[in-house]
Amino acid sequence: MTIEIQNINVFYKNGHEALHNASCQIPDGSITALLGVNGSGKTTLFRSIMGVLRINSGKITIDGQSPNVAIKNNLISYVPQYDDIDWEFPILVKDVVMMGRYSYMNFMRTPNPVDYKIVEESLKKVGMDDLINRQIGELSGGQKKRVFIARALAQESKILLLDEPFTGVDSKTQETILELIKQEREKNKIILISTHDLNIVPEICDRTILINKTVQVEGLTQEVFTKENLVNTFGNHLNYYNLNNG
C-alpha cells in the first residue's frame, strides 16, 4: 500500500495558496516524518490526504483509491493537533476511544463485546485504562494526547496520521508514544508524523519529507536529513526547533 501525491495545489477560500505542485510517495511498513516550519503546509497535507480539504488540482490516491473512498473503507486514522479539539465538550475517556470503533458498528452505533475489549486494550497500551471514566477535559495535555492515540489504535486502520504527537507531552509520555509507533510499523502500516522535535526523526523515521508550501525533498532519512536540506527548509527558523546535533 502506498499514498501517492501527484502535483497537488491547495488554495483556501481567501485565495491563499497552502500547497503548490506538491508530490511525494509514502509507503507502508515505514515511519515517515513530515517536517517544515509553521504554516508550511503540513496540516494542509494531512487534511488533503483525509479528503477534508478539496485539492484544486493534482491527484491523491491511497492504495489506488481516492481519499474519500479510503476514509469510507476505514483505511485512515488521524491524531489531530491539540488546538484542533474542543476540550470543553463533555465526554468520557472511554467514549472518545470508542469513536474509533464507529466504522465497525451499525447505524445505531451500538458497541459489541469486541468493541469494548479493543477500547480497553487500546487504553492499556497508552497507560490510560485507570482513567477510563474520567471526563476528557479534566486530563493533562499529555493524557489527552494519549487518549486520542488510543482512539487511533482502536480504529485498527492501515494508515496512521499523527499531527504533532509529541507537542506538550512529558518525556515518559513521549517514550510511550514512540514505542507504540514502532509497534504499529511492525504491522506494515503507513505512519506519517509531523513533529517539531527533529532529534526524534533519525531515531525512528525511515523516511523524511521536507515541506515549505511544496515538497522540497523526500527520501530515506539517512539521505534527506542533512544540515544543508534542513537549512534550506527551515532557514532562520532552524534555531527554534529542537535539534541537538548538526
N, C-alpha and C positions, 0 to 999 in steps of 0.2 A: 504494500500500500504506500502511496506517495501523495503528498499535497503538491499540486503543480500550479504555480502562479506565473501567468504569462502577460507581461506588458500591461499591468493594470494601472488605471488612473482613477483617482477618487477625488471628487470635489464636494465640499459642503454647500449648503443652501446659500451661504453668504458669498459664494464664489471662491472661497479659499481652497487651494489645491493641497490636499493632505498627502497624496501619493502620486508620483509621476513615473510612468513607464517602469513600474517595479516588477521584477521577475526573480523567482527562486524556486528551488525544489526542496521539499522537506520529507526525507524518507522515514520509514518505520524502523523499529529496532534501534533507535538512536535518540539522544537528547540534543536538541538544537537550541542554541542561545540566540535571542533576538536583541541586539544592542544598538542603542542610539540615545541622543540627548532627549530631554523632554520636548514633546512636540514634533519629534522626528517621523512619526507615523506608525509607531509600534502598536498602540492600541487600535488605531485605524486598521492595520493589517489583521489583527486578531478579529475584529468585528466584521471585516470583509470575508475572512475565512468562514465565519459563522453564518454569513448571509444576513447579518443585522444591518450592515451598510451596503447600499447598492453601488457597485462599481460602475463608473461611467464608460469605461472601455477596457478591453483586455479580457482575460478569462481566468477563472479559478476552478480547478477540478480536484476532487477528493476521491481517490480510488475510482476515477473516471466519472464521478457524479458531480452535479452542481452542489454548492454549499447548502441550499435549502433541502435538497434530497438527502444529503448526508446527515443533516440535523434530524430529519424525519426518521431516518434509519438508525438514529441513536449512535452515530459514529463519533460525535464530538462532545466532550465535557469541558467546562470553562471555569476557571477560578479568577474572578474579576479583581480589580484593584479595590483597596479599602474604601476609597471615596465614591465608588460606584454603587454602594449599597446603602439602603435606608435602615440604619441600625435602630431606629425608634419603633419600627414595626414590631408589634408584639407577637413573637413566635418562639417556640421552644427549640432547643438544640436538635432534638430528635426529629422534629418536623422539618427543619431545614435540610437535614441529611436525607430524609425520606423523599424530598423533592427530586433527588437523583434517581429515584425509582419510578417516577411518574410515567415514563415512556413504556414501562413494562405492565402497567395497570390498565384496567378497563376504564371506560369513560367516567365512571363514578369515582375513580382514583381510590379504590379500596385496597389497602395493602393486604398481602397474604403472609403466611409464616416465613416464606423465603425472604420477602422484602424486609421484615422485621429483623431477621437474622443478619442480613447483609448490612443493614444500618448499624446494628450493634457491632459487627466485626469492623466496619469502617471507622467507627468512633474509637474502638480499641486500638486500631493501627496508629491513630494520631494522638492517643493518650487522653481522650476526652470522654470516655464512657462513664466516668463518675459524675459528669455534669450533663447527662442526657436530658434531664428535666428542667434545666436552667433556661431562663429567657436569654436569647442571643444578645440582647442589648446590655446585659449585666456582665458580659465577659470582657476580658482584657483584649487588646489588639491581637496579640499572638494567639490567644484562644479562639478568637473569631476566625482568624486565618485558618487554623487547623480544622474548624468545623466545616468551612467551605471546601477544604481539600478532602475531607471525609465525604462530603456530598458528591464531589467529582469521582472519588473512588467507588462510591455506591452505585454510580451510574454505569460502571463497567463498560465504558466506551473504548474504542480503539485509538482515539486521539485525545490527548490531554493538553489543553492550553492554559498556561499559568502566567498571568499578568502581574508582575512584581510580587511573587510569593514570599520573598524574604524581607520585604519592607515592613518595619515596625515590629519585628519579632526578636526575641532574645536568642542567645547562642544555642540554648538547648532545643528550642523550637526549630531553629534553622537546621540543626543536625537531624532532627526527626524528619523534617520535610525532605532534606537531601537523601536520606536513606530510603524514604518512600518512593522518591522519583527514580532512584536506581533500581528498586524492585519492579516498578512499572515498566522500565525499559526492558527488563528480562522477559516481559510478556509480549515483546515485539511490538510495542505501541509507538505511535508518533508522539513525541513530547516536545513542545515548543515553550520556551521560557523567556520572558523579558526580565531583566534584572539590572540594578544599578551597582551591584556588588561584583565587580569584574574579577575579583580573586576566585570566585566560585567557578567561573567559566572553564578554565583549563583543568579544574579538578573533576568536573562531572560531565561537561558538554562535549559530545563527539564532533558536533558541527557548530559553526557560528555564522550568523548573518549580521552584517553591519549595515545600518539603515540611516539615511538622513533625507527624507522625502522620497527617496528611491533606494533600491538595494545597491549599495556601493561595492560590496564584495561578499561572497559566500563560499563556503567550502569546509574542509576539515579544520577543526580548531587549531591544530598544531601548525597549519599553514596560514590561516587567516588572522589569528590572534597575535599580531605583531605590533610593536610600538608605532611603526610607520602607519599601519592601517588604522590603529586606534586614534592617532593624532589627526589623520585625515577625516575621520568620522566625528570625533568629539571636539577637535580644535582646542580652543582655550578653556573649554568646559572639562577637559580631561582631569584636571586637578581636583575637581569637585566630586569625582567618582572614587569609589573605594578600590584603589589599585596600589598594592604594596610593592610590586616588583615591576621592573622596567621591561 
